[in-house]
Amino acid sequence: MIVRGFLGVELARMVNAKEAAVKPILKPLNDHTYSLLRIFASAMFMLHGSAKLFQWPPGSGGPYAITSLPGIAGIIELLTGALILVGLLTSIAAFIAAGEMAVAYFM
């Protein structure tokens, strides 16, 4: 994003100065926070998928037929969550999971 004018240049300098000051502090935590985010996101997807397919955790609806729309969503959530958790094809799995969430949002 390019911001023109004196205010934009000054704002860019302030942001760069803050980033330069914060990066050394947070750099050792990058790998750990990325792993925690990946584990948490995959757990949420897998829990939603297992609730739709296996009715676990109890009291959360389902089980739905595999050929129904919630059943297909459950399969996608369970598989993409497992792939993200393991770290296998994470970009593709996250793209598919995000697409599934976008479809659910607009329904």
C-alpha positions in Angstrom: 0.0 0.0 0.0 1.5 3.3 -1.1 0.5 6.4 0.9 1.5 9.6 -0.7 2.4 12.9 0.9 4.3 14.0 4.0 1.9 12.4 6.4 2.2 9.0 4.6 6.0 9.2 4.6 6.0 10.0 8.3 3.6 7.2 9.1 5.7 4.7 7.2 8.8 5.8 9.2 6.9 5.3 12.5 5.7 1.9 11.5 9.1 0.8 10.3 10.7 2.0 13.6 8.1 0.1 15.6 8.7 -3.1 13.6 12.4 -2.8 14.0 12.0 -2.5 17.8 9.6 -5.4 18.1 11.1 -7.9 15.7 14.0 -8.9 17.9 11.7 -9.5 20.9 9.1 -11.6 19.0 11.5 -13.5 16.6 12.2 -16.4 19.0 8.5 -17.0 19.4 7.6 -17.2 15.7 7.9 -21.0 15.4 6.0 -21.6 18.6 3.1 -19.3 17.9 2.8 -20.6 14.3 2.6 -24.2 15.7 0.0 -23.2 18.3 -2.1 -21.4 15.8 -1.9 -24.4 13.4 -2.8 -26.9 16.2 -5.7 -24.7 17.5 -7.2 -24.1 14.0 -6.9 -27.7 13.1 -8.5 -28.8 16.4 -11.5 -26.5 15.7 -12.0 -27.8 12.2 -11.7 -31.4 13.4 -14.2 -30.9 16.3 -16.7 -29.3 14.0 -16.3 -32.1 11.4 -16.5 -34.9 14.0 -19.7 -33.2 15.5 -21.3 -33.4 12.1 -20.2 -36.9 11.3 -20.0 -38.8 14.6 -22.0 -36.6 17.0 -18.9 -36.1 19.1 -18.7 -33.9 21.3 -22.2 -34.9 22.4 -25.1 -32.4 22.1 -23.8 -30.7 19.0 -26.3 -31.9 16.4 -25.8 -34.6 13.8 -25.0 -37.2 12.8 -25.8 -36.3 9.3 -25.8 -38.5 6.2 -22.5 -38.4 4.4 -24.2 -37.4 1.1 -26.0 -34.4 2.7 -24.5 -30.9 2.6 -23.6 -31.0 6.3 -22.1 -34.4 5.9 -19.9 -33.2 3.0 -18.9 -30.2 5.1 -18.1 -32.5 8.0 -15.8 -34.6 5.8 -14.0 -31.5 4.5 -13.6 -30.1 8.0 -12.3 -33.4 9.4 -9.9 -34.1 6.6 -8.5 -30.6 6.2 -8.2 -30.2 10.0 -6.2 -33.4 10.1 -4.0 -32.3 7.2 -3.3 -29.0 8.8 -2.5 -30.6 12.2 0.0 -33.0 10.6 1.4 -30.3 8.4 0.8 -32.2 5.2 -0.3 -30.1 2.2 -1.2 -27.2 4.6 -1.6 -24.5 1.9 -4.0 -26.6 -0.1 -5.9 -27.8 2.9 -6.2 -24.3 4.3 -7.4 -23.1 1.0 -10.1 -25.8 0.8 -11.1 -25.2 4.4 -11.4 -21.4 3.8 -13.4 -22.0 0.7 -15.8 -24.3 2.6 -16.2 -21.6 5.3 -16.9 -19.0 2.7 -19.6 -21.1 1.1 -21.1 -21.7 4.6 -21.1 -18.0 5.3 -22.9 -17.1 2.1 -25.6 -19.8 2.4 
